[in-house]
Amino acid sequence: MPDAARWQPVCSLEQLRQRAELNSKIRQFFAARGVLEVETPLLGLRGVTDPALQPFTTLFNLPGQTEGDPLYLQTSPEFAMKRLLAAGSGSIYQICKAFRNEESGRQHNPEFTLLEWYRVGFSLADLMDEVEALIDALAIITLRPPERISYVDAFIRHLELHPLNASFMDLARLSEARGLPEAAKLCGNDRAVWLDLLFSYFIQPHLGQQRVTCVHHYPVYMPSLARVCPADEQLVERVEVFLSGMELGNGFHELTDADEQVRRFERDCRERRLKNLPVPEKDERLLQALRAGLPDCSGMAMGLDRLLMALTGSPSLDGVLAFPLDRA
């Protein structure tokens, strides 16, 4: 016999009201700033190439068709929104569902709610200003003044190590001293993997404690669709937003160079082949949009489930979802 209680929502009715209020305030915030709300497809003809993201796939059959054509549930509306930007939409945002396979846990659900927005003419600093203003407008708890720190300075502050200059021996010694002797075997000579592991274990838990923390200017070899920093070609113009030790959002001063985008697609595909992952076709419609001319802009994708979790003190995403995966 099935558990009769499992038809009920996991989160409280108060959490449902708080989510509705959060969405309403987001819409008010962007309406006051003249940012247009849009919708783009959740099902797309192309999937993401990023080797860290695994999309859900399905098949679409026309009437009478026996072999369907593949479609992808979108991991983010980014590519479609950039096509709107290239078509002249101006600054835009949307609140939508996104889907990522192989993600489940206290801070993950394979279906989640995403706020994504793009601001034409914004620098990375402008984007951080807006992120801080948005969360301040949404906060239902008292937060300390926001903090900004570069990726390099975060490593120096918390690990006394320069992430770009440290040798692999230095990284191995540090991880062993911190209780992760297996890190050397896991990471090998891949600096991006090393830095991601060290950041996740030893830096991220300290970020965003009773405040919004923006970590900006990431190493150029860490996956992203951000522009290379003009002042330092070792870095890209990327920012991640943290609250209560959780990453809430990832933003870029957006890449507009179609040729560079092709190179990054190809890099992703090479890595996918090395990892024996499916290799999707490149999104030619995005490349056409970039060639037509993506305006200078900065964009941010923010997980609203995690934001609500941080603002309400919920110990897991289940506490803010009506029906997480095991009750979907």
N, C-alpha and C positions, 0 to 999 in steps of 0.2 A: 504493500500500500504506500502511495506517495505521502510525504509529509504534508499534511493539510495546511500548515502555516506557511509553506513556501510560495503560496500565491501572493502573499503580502509583500509590500515594498520593504526594502531594508532600511532606507533612510526615514526619518521622522517627517511628519507633516510640516513641522517648523523648517526643516531643511528644504522641503519643496518650496515653501514660501520664500526662503532666503535665496534660492536659485532664481526664482521668478523675479525677485527684486534686483538681484545682481544683473540679470539680462536687461531689465528695464533701465537701470542706471547706465549700463554700457551704451545703450541706444541713445539715451539722453546726452551722454558725454560726447559721442561722436556727432550727433545732430547739431549740438551747440558749436562744434568746430567745423561744420560744413563738410563732413566726410560722408560719402554715399554708401548706404547699405546695399550689398549685392548678394546674389546667389549664383553658385556655379555647380556643375554636376558632381554628384558623389560617385557615380560610375563613369570611368574614363576609358578611352581606347588605349592609353599607355599607362604603364606603371612607373614607379620611381626607380632610379638607378642606384641611389645611395645604398651601399652594401650593409649599412647598419639598420636599414628598414626593410621589412618583408611585407609586401602587400597581400591582401586577400584577392583571389581571382575567381571569376565565375564565367559562365558561357551564355551568350545571347543567341537564341534561335529565332530566325524569321519563320513565319508560318510555313510549315511543311519542310523546313530545313532539318536535316538529321545531324549534321556536324556544326556545332555552334562556334561563334567567333568569341575569342577571349575578351573579357572586360575586367577592369581593375577597380576595386573600391579604393578611393583616394586616401593616401596617408596624410595629405594636406591639400588645401585648395590652391596652393602656391602657383602652379603653372597656369591654371585657368585664369587666376586673378591677374597674373602678369600679361596675359593676352588682352584682358580688358584695359589694363593700363596703357599698353601699346596702341590700343584702339582709341585712346583719348578720354577714358573715363574720369580722369582726375583721381584724387585721393579716395580710397575705398576701404570698406571693412565687411566682414561677415562673421556670423556665429553659426557654426555648422558641426555636424558629426564628421569625425575622421576615424580611420580604421588601420590598425597595425597588427599583423600576425606575429605570433611568438612573443607577445607581451602580456604578462599577467602577474599580479602581485599586489602588495600593499599600496603602491603608487601607480599601478598600471591596470588598465582594462582594455581589451582589444578594440572596443568601441568607446570613443570618448568625445567630449565637446571641446571644440577649438574656437578661439577668437583669433582671427588673422586680419591684419590691416597693413596698408601701404600708404605712405605719405609722400606725395610728390614734392620734390625740392628739399626734403629733410636730410640733414646730415645724421651721422650716428649719435652725436651729442643731442640733437633735436629729438631723436627717437627716444633716448633715455629720459629726457625731460618729460615726454608725453607718457611713457610707461609709469614713471613716478607719480605724475598727476592723476593718471587713471586709477592706479591702485589706491591712492589717497582718497579719491572720490568714492571708491567702492568699499573701503575698509569699514568693518563693523567692530574692530578692535583698535585700541590706541597703538600706533606705531611710532618708533623712534625715527629721527630724520634719516633719509635714505643715504646709502653709501655707494660709492663707485670705486672700483679698483681694477687695474689692468691684470690680465691673465699672468703676466710675468711677475708682477708685484705680489699677487696672491700666493704664488709658489715661494717667493722669497720670504713673505711674512709668516706663512704657516709651516714651511718645510726648510727654510734657510737654504734654498737651492734654486739656481737659475734654470728654468726648464729648457731653454734653447741651447745652453752651453754645457750643461752637465754631461759627463760621459755615461755610457751604459753601466760602467762599473759603479759610478756614483749612484745611479738610480737603483742598482741592485743592492748596494750597501744600505741605502736609506730604507728600502722596502723590507729588508731583512731585520734592520734595527727596529722597524715599526711592527714587526710580527707577521710579515708576508714573505717568507723565504721562497715560496713557490712562484712569486711574481717573475723572477728571471726566466723560468722555464715557459711561463705563459706569454711573456712579452717579447722575448728574444731581442732582436735588434730593430724592432719597430718602435720608433720614438713616439709616434702618435698613440699607440696602444699603451705604452708606458705612462705617458702623461695623463691619458684618460683614466687609467687605473688609480694613479696616485691622487689625482684631483678628486675622483669619486669617493675614495676611502678617507682621505686625510684633510681635504680642504673644504669640500662641499658641506659637510655637517656643521661647519662653523659659520656658514654664510646665511645671511637673511634672518638673523636672530632678533625678533621684534622690530625688524626693519626690512625694507627692500634693498637688496644688494645687486648692483649691476657689475658683472665681470666683463671687461671689454678688451678688444684687440687680441685675438687668438692667433696661434701659430699658423702659418700659411699652409702647412701640410695636413691640418686637421680638416675633415670634410665640411664643406659649406658652400653656399652660393654667394659669398660675400666678395666685395672688391678687395684687391690687394691694397694695403695702406700706402699712400704716396710717400709718406715720411720714412717708412721702414718696410722693405719688401719681404722681410721675414714674417710679417704679420698681415692679417686680414681684418677688415672693418666689421667685426662681428661682436655681438653682445649677448650674454645669457643673463636671465633675471632669476633671482633666488629669494625665497621667503620661507622661514622655518626649516632651513636646510634642504629645501626641495627646489629643483629647477622648475620654474613656471613657464618660461618662454625663451625663445631663441630668435634673435633678430640680426639683420644685416643691412649695411649700406649696399644696396643690391647690385649684383653683377649685371652689366648691360652689354657686354662684349660677346657677340654670338660665337666667335671663333674660340674664345676662352671657354665658353660654356661647352662647346663640342669637346675640347680637350678634357674638361672635368667629367663629362659623360663617359668619355673613353677610359679615363683613369678608373672611374667607378666600375665599369664593365670588366676591366682587367682584374680588379680586385675580386669581383664576383666570380670570375672564372677560377681564380686561384683558390677560392673558398668553396668551389663546387656549388655555387648558388645559381638560380635561374637568372638569365641575362635578358632583360626586356629590351625592346627596341627604343632608341632615343626618341624623345618627344619632338618630332619635326615641327609641330605647330608652335611650340614654344620658341624653337630656333628661328622660325619665320617671323614671329613677333619681335624677337630681339633684333633681327636684321631690319625690320621695319622701323624700329626705334622705340625702345623702352625708355621712358623719361627718367631722369635722375630721381631716385627715390630711395627711401629706407622702409623696411617692413619688419613686422614682428608677428610670430605665432605663439599664442599663450594658451595653455591648458586651463580651461575654466573649472574642471572638476578639481584639479590640484589647488587652484586659487581658493575655491570654496572650502576645500579641506584645510588649507592653512589658516584662513580667516575664521573658521568655526572651531578649530582645534580638534577636528576629527582625526583619529589615529590611522584611518585608512580610507581609500576611495569608496569602499563599500558604504561608509557612513554618510556619503553625500549622493549616492546613486539610488534611484528608486529600485532598479532591477539590474544589478551587476550580472556578469556572465552566467554564474551558476543559477540565476533565477530568470534569465532572459526568456 
